[in-house]
Amino acid sequence: MRTFRLTALLACALAVPLAWSQTAPAPAAAASAPAGLTVRPELRTFLLDAQALINEKKFPQAKEKLNAANAITDKTPVESYLTARVGLAAAIGEDDATNAALLLEQILKLNATGAWLKPEEKLAMMQGVGIAHYRVKDYAQAASWMDRNVEAGGTDQSVKDVRIQSYLLIGNFSRANELLNDEMAASEKAQRTPPLRHLQMMAQARHKLKDIPGYTQALEWMVQHYPSKESWQALVNRLWSRSDLATRLQLDVLRLSFFTTTPEEQSDYADYIDFAQKAGLSSEALSIFDKGVAAGLLATGPKAEADKKLRAKLAQETEQDRKTVAADTAAALKKPDGLALFNLGLNLVGTQQYDKGIELMEKGIAKGMAKRPEDARLRLAVVYAQAGQTDKALKTFATVSGPEGLTELARYWTWAIRKT
């Protein structure tokens, strides 16, 4: 996961200009109290030539000029400083991370005697050394140099992102998570939407840390701010894998999955069909079966004949339900509990008869249910959503809460229909 542009960062690091006067002072004067970045003409020629070659990315030729510059003896601190700076640019350009780090340490030590570096130059050099380490996959050193950049006052967001990514790559997920928490706090304080890359890295770090609540929270933020098939799939999978998810709500999770994504596995359709059929909702199972056929995942290959027999059975059950719906409705109306009436309506919805189905479901809830009325309200809200009655769906979802995944289902459905 590349969350930053190393090329742009490197260009910034190499763009620190060098300037020196045409005339060099006497060596003693330069060493004791330099009036500017002055250098002897012969050394200046080598360094300017090297700098021009670096700009043209002709690094071998630039190094020849630098070797000639380094061969000049009795350099003043300024001359050593300037030589090291040009050498640093060449090392960074060649991704020579080891020499880049050594040269920058030399530059910082020399700078302590003359304070020639501007703060922004120092930051750019640290950044460049960090990038060089990153590009040769020395992520520990990359993180260290980016830390130094930030500690020295660096605010470049790309540098911060490289730092986080480096910690992820060396497996220091705790540190990466700490930095990401800081980024989230900054986004919240500024009242801005957190970047997707931060949420992705946060999900990765928390998953590796086995911080299940934290990982779920990161997925929820991704779905809220950047809903996509992938983010929804990850969140629904997390809900499905919860140890406390009630078995009775598994079919409801599958409904959410099919509403928010387009499943691409045969097993997704097979599971949905199995759960729906066991719940007595043959019409819903038949509808999903036909969608699986349209997707090219059912009634094909070695299981084609078995699938065809399953469809015939579902069609037969659906037809039988259709024939007896009037009598079943009359019988359900006489019962003191509304569950049978509700289920009849839910089965009609499977045949796309939303108006009739919703009417029976509403009557069933109005009659009252002795067991799990919250489940019924959840399913009615889902049917409202499937029928395009968004306002009714949102109002009904707002009345649903409970353990074992019920609260999460209501919340996730609310997000799903608000983004459609």
Secondary structure, DSSP 4 states (H G I P E B T S, - for coil): ---S-HHHHHHHHHT-----BSS---HHHHHHS-SSSB--HHHHHHHHHHHHHHHTT-HHHHHHHHHHHHH--S--HHHHHHHHHHHHHHHHHTT-HHHHHHHHHHHHHHHHHH--S-HHHHHHHHHHHHHHHHHTT-HHHHHHHHHHHHHTT---HHHHHHHHHHHHHTT-HHHHHHHHHHHHHHHHHTT-PPPHHHHHHHHHHHHHTT-HHHHHHHHHHHHHHS--HHHHHHHHHHHHT-TT--GGGHHHHHHHHHHHS----HHHHHHHHHHHHHTT-HHHHHHHHHHHHHTT-SS-GGGHHHHHHHHHHHHHHHHHHHHHHHHHHHHHHHSSSSHHHHHHHHHHHTTT-HHHHHHHHHHHHHH--SS-HHHHHHHHHHHHHHTT-HHHHHHHHTT---TTTHHHHHHHHHHHHHT-
